[in-house]
Each structure stands twice: as structure tokens, then as C-alpha cells.
């Protein structure tokens, strides 16, 4: 850590993958990373991975485009230096940056029932730091925007202390880095929100990374039957590795998929978890749960103008509809224990990691995801 301590308080020049415009390949550039200010931490990123959210905002379809920008929000790294007021992290600590935060002071952070911090909740439009409304990244004096407070496609980044989970230094960062977004979201949707009972039946809509993590959570919880629902039948074989026992492709049936599931399960599943963001899937996920005790959990993020309708009797017949954000995990308080689940071999992460590339080939990670080939691609920053 000697070399790291020599950079405290100084501007660091390092490589970052910059998105100059929507949908165009990222360019590896030398950027200047300013020192952390009050309540901020500068982190040396060792491993990052590509999440579909990065691709969605890089394509800039349907949201406010903000470029040039450094994307990336699933990562693992080591604290290089801390700004004033930071007391619970020090140089050398191992951390996972998280796209949402935990200030520990607001009503949400003080509530046992919420993880939606007032101060640090995700903001996809903000490309600057909260402290002063400025970016910590620049090229020749020109600011480069941040992404969801993390910007991990850079060898060094600056993050608010409330968005960093301090983890066991023995945990391999090239594996646990994927816990900082999608995998924890799906896992927590099952374990913290749906809470399937031992021997129960669970339907999971969408078998991407988040959906497979939800399947994994249902498996860990002891679900006896896990039904994967996806429009791509090729995903079933892979999904078996995550506990999926049955597969339904809605396109193979001439009736609503909720009716198909009700017939398969003697009236409906005990729990359903929707991980697509499709309004049609949300309706199906709610209407396929059993009356009297069924619980449906919505995870997928819909388009901003979306709305769905269902008959109120579906609720009056004692079905429950819930939503979740980041699997109901508080980043600083809870993610370290999820890392311990992996360390204790209660949670398998290797099967989510399908590809690895060196930082210089980061655009390959985008190709793998756009082609539907990868669940998670690890990007090695020093390679």
C-alpha cells in the first residue's frame, strides 16, 4: 500500500473507459481523478463487471443522454484515500461500490423495513458528486460525468462513503464484485421479500442475471419447485444450474401464462418474482400466485409511462403484491454478510461468471451481453 499512500491528496492520472456518445464503443483514455472531498472515498478498482443497466444507459434509449461519461457500477476495489469526515473506512480496506447508498441518518436508513436512503438513492441523471455538484474526472480540464455515483470503468474512482460496503479482505474481489448490483437484487428479492417456505413452489419471470439470482435465492430458501418463465427457450438448460426444475415459454401456449402456471400448480404458485420490467410479465406474475397466501414480487424496472391493471378481486382474494429495490439490502449494513454467504459456501457465484476480459478489451463485454452470450463478464482492470 506504500504506493497508494504516496498519492493521497493528489490528482491521479489513470486509464478509464470513456463513453463519448450513445451506442459508440468506449475509448480507453487517460483521465485525471481528483482527490476525495468531504465524505468521499477514492478507490482503486481491481475488478468490475458489466450489468445490463450500463448497456441501457450507454444506448441512451428512453432516458436523458449524458455524455461523455464513465459507466460501471458492479465492482470490487481497495480504498486509496479518504476525504474529511470519513471515519469507518481507511486506505487498504476492501470495498464494493454500490449504485445506491446508506447515509445511516435519514428515516429510511433508520427504518428496519427500508433500504431507500433519502440522500443516496440511485439517481441516473446526476453525473456529478453531491458535495459540490462537480465531477472528479477530467480530461485536459474538461469534466467527464459520473454514473450512479460509482463509475467503476476507471482504474480509480471517487465514491460517496455511504455507497461503499466494507467487506472481508479475504474475499476474492474477482468473484464478489458481482454482488454490488444484479446478483444481490435477485437474491434479496427471493430471500428478503418473497421469502418462500421450505418445499414451496416459486415462479421466476425472466432468466437473465437478476432472475437467475432470484432462482438461486429460492433454491437456498428450500423451494421444492422453481418454474422459470422466459421467451427464450435456450435459457432453460443454463437455468437448471440455479435450481430451476420446470420451464415455461409463454409463446408456446395459446392462453395467458398465468393460466398455464395455475394449471401446473393446482391453483397457482406460492411465490412469484418478476425480473423483466415488462408490464405483461408483471400482470402474469401477480395473477399466477395462489389465492389465500400467494405473494408476487416485482423487481424489473418498467418504462416511465407504463401502467398495469388487474382486477381488485385478485387482491381481495388474499394475494399480495410487493415491490423491491436492490433486494431490500442496505448496502453498508447487509452486503458484507452476503459476501460471507459466499465465503461460507452457502452461495455460489462462479456459475454467474461466464466470461472474463482485460480492461483493454472492455467493448467485448458489451458484445457478449448484446449477443445474449454472457450472464456476467468480469473485466480485469490491471490486465
N, C-alpha and C positions, 0 to 999 in steps of 0.2 A: 504493500500500500504506500510505500515511500513516494513513488512517482505520482500517485494521486494527491498526496498531501502537498506536493510542490505546486499544484495548480489551484489551490484554494484562493478564492478572491480574484482570480484572473480569468480573462476570456480564454476559452479553449477553442482551438481550431480542430475540427474533426470532419469525418465524412458523414453525409446524410443523403438519403434518397428523397429528392425533392420532386413533388408533382407540380409542374409548371402550369398545366392546363388539364381540363377534364378529359379523361379517357386516353391520354397520351402516356407512353412509357415513362416511368420515373427515371430521373437522372441523378447519378451519384455526383454530388458536388461537395466542395469544401465549404463548410459553414462556420460561422463564429457563434459560440454558445456563451452567453453572458453568465456571470456568477448568480447564484440564487439570492433572491431578496427575502424580506421577512416572510416567515412561514413557508419558505420554498426549499427544495432539495434538488441538488444536481446529481444525476445518476448516470453511471457508466452502464450502458445497455450491453449485455453479453449475448442474449438470445431474444429474438422476437418472432412472432408468428403472424400469419395473415388471417384475418377474420373477414367474413362477408361484409360486415359494416364498413371496413376500409374500402372494399371494392365499390360498395353502393355510393359512398360519398366521393370517391375518386371518379366514378362515372358521372356524378352530379345530375342524375335524372330525378327530377321531382323535389329537389331541395335547393337551397341557396348556394350557388357555387362560391367557393372561397379559395383563391389561388394567388400566388404559389403557397404550397402547404406541405408540411411533413406529416404524413399519416402514421399509423401504427398505434396499437393500444393493448396488444397482448404481449407481455414481455417479462423478462427477468433481468435484474442487474444488481449493481453494488453502489452504495452511496459514495459519491466522490467528495461532496462538501455540503454543508447545510447553512441556511440563512438564519438571521436573528429570530429568536423566539422558538426555534425548533429544539425540543428537549428530548423527544423519545426516539430520535434517530441520530446516528453518528457515522462518520466515514468508516467504510468497511462493512456496514450492515448489508445483508442481502434483502432485497425488496422486490415485490411485484407491483408495478404501477397499475392502477385501476381507473377506468373511464368515469366512474362515479366516486364520490368520496364520503368521508365521515368526519365532520368537524368536531363531534362529541359534545357540542354546546346547544344545538338547536332542538326544538321539540321532537323532531323525527329521530335524531340521534339519541335522545334521552328515552324514547319510547322503545319498549321491547318488541313492539309489533311492526315497526317500520325501519326501512333502511334508506329512505328517500331524503337525504340530507338537504336542508334548505339552501345552504351555502354552496355545496359542491356537487349537486345533482348534475347529471350529464347535460351539456349544452353544446350541440353540434354546430351551432352558428358562430360561437365565440372562438376567435383564433388568437387570443391574447391571454396574458396572465391576469388574474383577479386583482393582484396587488396594486398595479399601476396602469392596467389597460395597454401594456406594451408586450411585444414579443421578445423572447430571449434568444431567438435565432435571427441571424442576418447574413447576407452575402454582399460584400462591398458596401455596407451601410444600408442596404435595402432589407426591410424586415421580411421574414418568411413566417407564415402563420402556423400556429399550433393546431392540433386536432384533439378534441375531447380531453384537453389538459394533460396529454401523455406524450404524443409524438415520438414513438419508440423506433421509427425508422431512421434513427440517428445514433451515432456512437455515444453521444452524450445528450441528455435531455434535462429539462428543468420541470419539476412537478410540484404541485402544492403538497405539503406534508400529509394532508388529510386524504390524499389519493394514493398513498403508498402503504402496502401491507408488509410489515417486517416479518420475515419468515426464517425458519430453521436454516442455518448456513450449510447444514449437511445435505439439504435437499438439492437434487440436480436441477439447475436452472433451465437446462435444455428440455426438461420434461414438465416441471411445474409451471413454467411460463404460460402454458395454455390455460391455467386456472384463473387468469386475470380477466377473462370475459366469458366466452361462449360455453365452455365446459361447466363452469360454476353456475351459469344461468340455468342450464338444463338440469344439472344435478340437483340444485336447490329447488327448482320448480317441483321436482318429484319429492325430495326428502323433507323440504321445509313447508311446502304449500299443499300439494296433493296428498302427501302422507298416506300412501297406500298401505293397507294392513297385510300382514303375513297371509299368503295364499290368495290374495285378491287378483282381480283382472284389471289391466290398465291398457288403454289405447293411446298411442302417441302419434300425432299428426305431423308429418314432416320428418324425414330421416337424414337431415343434414347434421352438422356437428352438434348443434343445440339439442335436436331431437334425439340423437344417439346418446347424448349425455343424460337426457331425461329417462331413456330406456335403462341406462346404467344405474341411475338412481332408483328406478322401480325395481330393478334386479337386486340391488343392495338391500332395499326395504323388504324384500321377500315376496314380491308379487309372483304368483304362480303362472299367470298367463299375460304376456305382453304382446299386444297386437300393433304392428307397425302399419301406418296408413301413409301411402306416398303414391304420387303419379308416375314414379319411375320404378318399374318392377325390378330393375337391375340392382336396386339397393337392398333387396331382401337378404341375399347371401351375406353381405357385409354386416347387416344389422343383427344377424344371429350371434355374432361375437359380443353383442351388447345385451343379450338376454331376450331378444325378440323371438317369440315362439310361433306367431302367425303373421301373415301379411295380407293386406287388402289394398288393391289398386282401384280407386273409385271409378276409373274409366272402364273396368271390366264388368261393371254392373249397370243395369238399366233402372235402378232405383236409388234414392238417396243413400249415401254410405252409412248414415246413422241407422237406417232401417236394416242394412246388411249386418252392422255390428250388433244391433239388438237381437237379431235372429241367431247370430253366432253365440250369444252370451246369455240366453234365456232372459231377455228383457232389458239388457244394457250392461255396460261395463261399470265397475265400481269407481274408477277414476279415469279421466282423460286429460291429456296435456297437448295443447296446440302450439306448434313451433314453426308455423309457416308465415303468419301475418296475413293470410288470405281470409277475407270475411266469410266466404263459403265454408272454409275449414273450421272457423270459429263457431259457426252455427251448428255444423255437424258435430263438433267436439262437445258442445253443450247438450245437444239433443240426443246424443248416443249414451249418456250416462243413465244409470238405473234410477227410477223414481224412488223416493224414500231415503236414499243415502248417497246417491251419486254426486261426485264433485268434479267439475271441469275447471281446468286452469289454463288461462290464456298467457302465452309467452311471446308469440310473434308480434312484431310491430306493424300495424296497418298503415296504409296511406292516410294522409292527413284529412281527406274528405270522406273517408269510409264511415259507414254506419251499418249495423246489422239489426235485424228484428227477429224475435222469437215470441211465441205466444206466452203470455204471463202464466198460463196454467203449468208451463214447464217448471217455473219457479215454485208455484203454489203446491205442486206435487213433490216438493221437497228435494228438488235438485239444487245444487249450489254452484254458482259461477264465481270464480275468483280470477284475479289478475296478479302478476308478479313482475318485479323489476330486479334484475340481477339475482334471481333465485332467492330473494329475501335475505341475502347475505349482507352484513355490514362489512365493508372492505377491511378495515383495520382490526376489528374485533373478531371476525369469523373466518376470513380466508386463511390465516395461519393454521387453524385447526383442520381446514380442508387439505392443506399441504400435508399435515400429519396423517390424515387418512391414507394418502398415497405412501408416505414413509412406512406406515404400519401394514401396507399391502392390503388395505381394505378397498382401495380404489386403484384401478388400472388406468394409466394414462398412455402407455406406449401404443395401445391399439388405436388411439385417436390420431397418432402422428404417422402420416403416410409418406411424407416427403421431407427432404432437407436440402437447402441450397445455401451457398455462400452469399454474403451481403451483395457482392458484385453482380450476382445473378438474381436479384430480388424480383425482377419482372417475370421470371419463370414461375414464381409462386402465384402471381396473378393469372398466368396462363393455365396452371394446373387447376385453380379454383374455377375459372371461367369455363373450362372444359369439363368440369364436374369430376375431375380425377382425384382431388385431394379432400381429406377431412381437415387435417391441419398440416401445414408446411412450416417447418422450423427454419428460420433464417439465422445463420451463424454470423454474428457481426464481425468477428475477427478473422473470418475465413476469406 
